[in-house]
Amino acid sequence: MTYLLDTHVWLWQLQGTGKLGLKVRELLAGGDQELWLSSISIWEILILSEKKKIRLADDPITWIYKALRLSPVKEVSVSIEIAIKSRGIPLPHQDPADRFLAATALVHDLILLTCDEMLLECKAIQTRDARD
């Protein structure tokens, strides 16, 4: 299976917070899955850090580069197609990060690993509950 990690799922995986479900922790620890991370997640982490909504062990940029070296994720960048699809995704809100993540999952046929209820309810994309 090929998964796109929601921003908070990637953070929780790296920080070992225990907020992820046992099956998902096992999935992420195993080497059998292909894990992708959107460049929009990096943008979102920087914003969350600037707003003091998350705490990182280092300054945000240093933390991101260390985390990328430690994490077995592949980067998927925002493309023109993703940008266009992000506006047509049937979500009940306009959160740009969620829209880009959903569009990325759709364009690249990835399963979005999230615990965001609004993303889990989106019928346009494949999702898996990270609390599983």
Backbone as CSV, one residue per row, in Angstrom:
resi,resn,N_x,N_y,N_z,CA_x,CA_y,CA_z,C_x,C_y,C_z
1,MET,0.829,-1.178,0.000,0.000,0.000,0.000,0.879,1.251,0.000
2,THR,0.319,2.297,-0.532,1.033,3.562,-0.621,0.218,4.628,0.105
3,TYR,0.843,5.269,1.074,0.149,6.224,1.939,0.739,7.623,1.828
4,LEU,-0.140,8.609,1.924,0.248,9.999,2.093,-0.010,10.332,3.560
5,LEU,1.025,10.777,4.261,0.869,11.093,5.674,0.323,12.506,5.845
6,ASP,-0.743,12.619,6.619,-1.222,13.942,7.000,-0.141,14.556,7.891
7,THR,-0.090,15.862,7.935,0.962,16.562,8.667,1.046,16.104,10.111
8,HIS,-0.083,16.045,10.807,-0.042,15.661,12.219,0.363,14.200,12.395
9,VAL,0.030,13.346,11.447,0.443,11.940,11.536,1.968,11.844,11.464
10,TRP,2.567,12.599,10.563,4.027,12.596,10.450,4.671,13.135,11.735
11,LEU,4.127,14.221,12.250,4.642,14.788,13.506,4.538,13.786,14.648
12,TRP,3.368,13.179,14.797,3.164,12.229,15.890,4.062,11.010,15.739
13,GLN,4.275,10.563,14.511,5.163,9.426,14.281,6.576,9.765,14.750
14,LEU,7.054,10.926,14.376,8.413,11.321,14.724,8.583,11.626,16.204
15,GLN,7.560,12.197,16.815,7.638,12.580,18.217,7.236,11.459,19.156
16,GLY,6.730,10.350,18.608,6.364,9.204,19.434,5.343,9.552,20.506
17,THR,4.334,10.327,20.142,3.377,10.809,21.134,2.384,9.758,21.599
18,GLY,2.230,8.662,20.883,1.245,7.656,21.261,-0.171,8.006,20.822
19,LYS,-0.330,9.060,20.036,-1.659,9.442,19.562,-2.109,8.601,18.379
20,LEU,-1.182,7.882,17.777,-1.516,7.015,16.656,-1.975,5.662,17.182
21,GLY,-2.892,5.036,16.459,-3.364,3.715,16.847,-2.267,2.661,16.699
22,LEU,-2.426,1.553,17.404,-1.432,0.479,17.401,-1.190,-0.062,15.991
23,LYS,-2.262,-0.326,15.248,-2.104,-0.864,13.886,-1.352,0.119,12.994
24,VAL,-1.648,1.387,13.151,-0.984,2.406,12.334,0.471,2.560,12.754
25,ARG,0.755,2.505,14.049,2.162,2.560,14.505,2.950,1.382,13.927
26,GLU,2.335,0.207,13.915,2.992,-0.969,13.334,3.187,-0.787,11.829
27,LEU,2.175,-0.245,11.158,2.258,0.006,9.721,3.418,0.946,9.420
28,LEU,3.536,2.030,10.187,4.586,3.017,9.960,5.974,2.480,10.317
29,ALA,6.040,1.590,11.291,7.329,1.030,11.715,7.833,-0.029,10.741
30,GLY,6.909,-0.719,10.090,7.298,-1.747,9.129,7.831,-1.117,7.864
31,GLY,8.642,-1.835,7.143,9.225,-1.286,5.922,8.473,-1.671,4.667
32,ASP,7.279,-2.255,4.832,6.545,-2.775,3.682,5.729,-1.722,2.942
33,GLN,5.456,-0.606,3.597,4.593,0.418,3.023,5.431,1.525,2.388
34,GLU,4.881,2.116,1.368,5.510,3.283,0.766,4.837,4.513,1.373
35,LEU,5.631,5.375,2.007,5.109,6.541,2.705,5.521,7.817,1.989
36,TRP,4.538,8.682,1.757,4.762,9.938,1.063,4.410,11.097,1.983
37,LEU,5.082,12.206,1.784,4.821,13.432,2.528,4.733,14.577,1.537
38,SER,3.667,15.344,1.629,3.505,16.494,0.743,4.380,17.646,1.214
39,SER,4.912,18.388,0.263,5.675,19.581,0.611,4.794,20.583,1.355
40,ILE,3.484,20.488,1.189,2.571,21.373,1.916,2.639,21.094,3.416
41,SER,2.988,19.880,3.804,3.129,19.561,5.234,4.294,20.314,5.856
42,ILE,5.342,20.510,5.093,6.478,21.299,5.587,6.027,22.733,5.826
43,TRP,5.307,23.286,4.867,4.741,24.631,4.987,3.846,24.730,6.229
44,GLU,3.002,23.694,6.426,2.084,23.708,7.565,2.826,23.632,8.900
45,ILE,3.882,22.840,8.966,4.683,22.746,10.191,5.317,24.091,10.523
46,LEU,5.824,24.770,9.518,6.411,26.099,9.753,5.368,27.072,10.310
47,ILE,4.168,27.041,9.755,3.102,27.926,10.237,2.697,27.561,11.655
48,LEU,2.514,26.273,11.929,2.135,25.840,13.279,3.194,26.241,14.302
49,SER,4.453,26.143,13.918,5.537,26.542,14.813,5.533,28.052,15.044
50,GLU,5.360,28.822,13.969,5.310,30.280,14.094,4.178,30.725,15.017
51,LYS,3.045,30.031,14.948,1.889,30.380,15.770,1.965,29.762,17.167
52,LYS,3.058,29.033,17.436,3.277,28.376,18.737,2.218,27.316,19.040
53,LYS,1.703,26.674,17.984,0.729,25.602,18.168,1.405,24.245,18.325
54,ILE,2.669,24.177,17.930,3.472,22.970,18.156,4.825,23.390,18.701
55,ARG,5.460,22.472,19.413,6.811,22.694,19.919,7.727,21.680,19.256
56,LEU,8.836,22.161,18.759,9.820,21.298,18.115,11.106,21.355,18.916
57,ALA,11.890,20.295,18.844,13.118,20.195,19.634,14.178,21.208,19.202
58,ASP,14.154,21.614,17.950,15.113,22.582,17.400,14.333,23.723,16.763
59,ASP,15.082,24.666,16.179,14.386,25.663,15.377,13.697,24.902,14.241
60,PRO,12.589,25.416,13.727,11.773,24.648,12.776,12.510,24.134,11.546
61,ILE,13.356,24.937,10.957,14.034,24.496,9.732,15.022,23.376,10.038
62,THR,15.786,23.515,11.104,16.705,22.449,11.513,15.928,21.181,11.819
63,TRP,14.817,21.319,12.551,14.002,20.160,12.910,13.494,19.456,11.657
64,ILE,13.020,20.216,10.684,12.479,19.629,9.458,13.542,18.820,8.724
65,TYR,14.732,19.385,8.563,15.785,18.650,7.844,16.210,17.393,8.603
66,LYS,16.299,17.468,9.915,16.613,16.270,10.714,15.507,15.225,10.573
67,ALA,14.269,15.683,10.661,13.126,14.773,10.571,13.076,14.080,9.205
68,LEU,13.361,14.819,8.156,13.353,14.218,6.823,14.449,13.170,6.668
69,ARG,15.592,13.376,7.329,16.669,12.375,7.285,16.281,11.113,8.058
70,LEU,15.520,11.281,9.137,15.139,10.149,9.982,13.919,9.392,9.471
71,SER,13.101,10.047,8.717,11.824,9.474,8.307,11.924,8.871,6.908
72,PRO,11.336,7.684,6.735,11.407,7.035,5.419,10.328,7.520,4.457
73,VAL,10.137,8.824,4.360,9.097,9.348,3.473,9.697,9.843,2.162
74,LYS,8.854,9.779,1.146,9.214,10.334,-0.150,8.436,11.630,-0.308
75,GLU,9.065,12.626,-0.888,8.409,13.917,-1.053,7.542,13.925,-2.301
76,VAL,6.362,14.487,-2.143,5.516,14.772,-3.300,5.262,16.280,-3.267
77,SER,5.639,16.935,-4.343,5.518,18.389,-4.419,4.154,18.798,-4.948
78,VAL,3.783,20.014,-4.646,2.536,20.563,-5.154,2.738,20.887,-6.644
79,SER,1.875,20.346,-7.446,1.947,20.567,-8.895,0.763,21.430,-9.330
80,ILE,0.783,21.814,-10.580,-0.340,22.575,-11.136,-1.622,21.749,-11.043
81,GLU,-1.532,20.469,-11.369,-2.717,19.604,-11.312,-3.268,19.520,-9.886
82,ILE,-2.385,19.390,-8.898,-2.826,19.352,-7.502,-3.479,20.671,-7.121
83,ALA,-2.876,21.775,-7.520,-3.449,23.089,-7.211,-4.858,23.226,-7.794
84,ILE,-5.037,22.790,-9.015,-6.351,22.882,-9.653,-7.352,21.957,-8.952
85,LYS,-6.960,20.720,-8.700,-7.852,19.748,-8.040,-8.218,20.198,-6.625
86,SER,-7.325,20.932,-5.963,-7.584,21.341,-4.577,-8.844,22.198,-4.456
87,ARG,-9.183,22.894,-5.508,-10.367,23.754,-5.464,-11.660,22.978,-5.694
88,GLY,-11.576,21.773,-6.241,-12.784,20.996,-6.516,-13.056,19.887,-5.516
89,ILE,-12.175,19.704,-4.566,-12.361,18.648,-3.559,-13.578,19.007,-2.694
90,PRO,-14.506,18.076,-2.504,-15.702,18.368,-1.705,-15.437,18.314,-0.202
91,LEU,-14.869,19.383,0.322,-14.630,19.497,1.766,-15.517,20.622,2.306
92,PRO,-15.961,20.484,3.550,-16.855,21.501,4.115,-16.148,22.764,4.612
93,HIS,-14.861,22.892,4.342,-14.116,24.077,4.773,-13.091,24.447,3.707
94,GLN,-12.427,25.559,3.902,-11.471,26.050,2.909,-10.016,25.936,3.374
95,ASP,-9.743,25.143,4.396,-8.380,25.009,4.909,-7.446,24.603,3.762
96,PRO,-6.481,25.474,3.413,-5.637,25.173,2.245,-4.794,23.911,2.408
97,ALA,-4.273,23.661,3.597,-3.441,22.463,3.783,-4.266,21.202,3.540
98,ASP,-5.464,21.131,4.129,-6.321,19.956,3.925,-6.685,19.795,2.455
99,ARG,-6.979,20.894,1.788,-7.349,20.829,0.374,-6.177,20.317,-0.473
100,PHE,-4.961,20.803,-0.188,-3.794,20.333,-0.938,-3.490,18.868,-0.634
101,LEU,-3.630,18.462,0.617,-3.378,17.057,0.957,-4.393,16.149,0.274
102,ALA,-5.659,16.521,0.327,-6.690,15.709,-0.325,-6.449,15.636,-1.837
103,ALA,-6.119,16.756,-2.442,-5.862,16.777,-3.887,-4.627,15.945,-4.235
104,THR,-3.616,15.988,-3.391,-2.413,15.177,-3.623,-2.758,13.699,-3.593
105,ALA,-3.550,13.292,-2.607,-3.975,11.888,-2.521,-4.754,11.489,-3.766
106,LEU,-5.627,12.369,-4.222,-6.435,12.088,-5.400,-5.577,11.974,-6.660
107,VAL,-4.732,12.944,-6.903,-3.917,12.974,-8.118,-2.946,11.800,-8.190
108,HIS,-2.357,11.441,-7.061,-1.335,10.381,-7.049,-1.875,9.024,-6.602
109,ASP,-3.190,8.927,-6.434,-3.836,7.677,-6.022,-3.189,7.111,-4.756
110,LEU,-3.090,7.965,-3.743,-2.521,7.590,-2.454,-3.628,7.490,-1.413
111,ILE,-3.412,6.690,-0.399,-4.333,6.612,0.730,-3.873,7.636,1.757
112,LEU,-4.740,8.578,2.097,-4.390,9.614,3.067,-4.566,9.055,4.468
113,LEU,-3.471,9.009,5.204,-3.473,8.522,6.582,-3.670,9.726,7.490
114,THR,-4.837,9.813,8.114,-5.212,10.997,8.881,-6.158,10.614,10.016
115,CYS,-6.350,11.509,10.947,-7.436,11.349,11.923,-8.342,12.571,11.899
116,ASP,-8.206,13.382,10.875,-9.053,14.540,10.672,-10.412,14.055,10.153
117,GLU,-11.446,14.257,10.961,-12.782,13.746,10.620,-13.280,14.247,9.265
118,MET,-13.026,15.511,8.956,-13.514,16.051,7.678,-12.823,15.399,6.493
119,LEU,-11.544,15.077,6.639,-10.839,14.378,5.566,-11.281,12.917,5.496
120,LEU,-11.495,12.291,6.640,-11.944,10.899,6.657,-13.316,10.744,6.005
121,GLU,-14.153,11.765,6.086,-15.493,11.712,5.511,-15.525,12.087,4.034
122,CYS,-14.410,12.546,3.489,-14.357,12.951,2.085,-14.405,11.712,1.195
123,LYS,-15.457,11.590,0.423,-15.661,10.409,-0.435,-14.826,10.456,-1.714
124,ALA,-14.234,11.591,-2.017,-13.472,11.740,-3.262,-12.092,11.096,-3.183
125,ILE,-11.633,10.790,-1.948,-10.286,10.239,-1.770,-10.333,8.992,-0.898
126,GLN,-9.261,8.207,-1.006,-9.100,7.054,-0.125,-8.430,7.531,1.161
127,THR,-8.965,7.097,2.300,-8.391,7.484,3.588,-8.267,6.276,4.492
128,ARG,-7.454,6.445,5.498,-7.364,5.469,6.588,-7.228,6.255,7.876
129,ASP,-7.970,5.825,8.887,-7.969,6.504,10.178,-6.677,6.166,10.916
130,ALA,-5.906,7.188,11.266,-4.628,6.998,11.940,-4.797,6.588,13.401
131,ARG,-6.022,6.613,13.905,-6.275,6.164,15.281,-6.516,4.669,15.350
132,ASP,-6.495,4.027,14.201,-6.767,2.593,14.066,-5.640,1.773,14.671
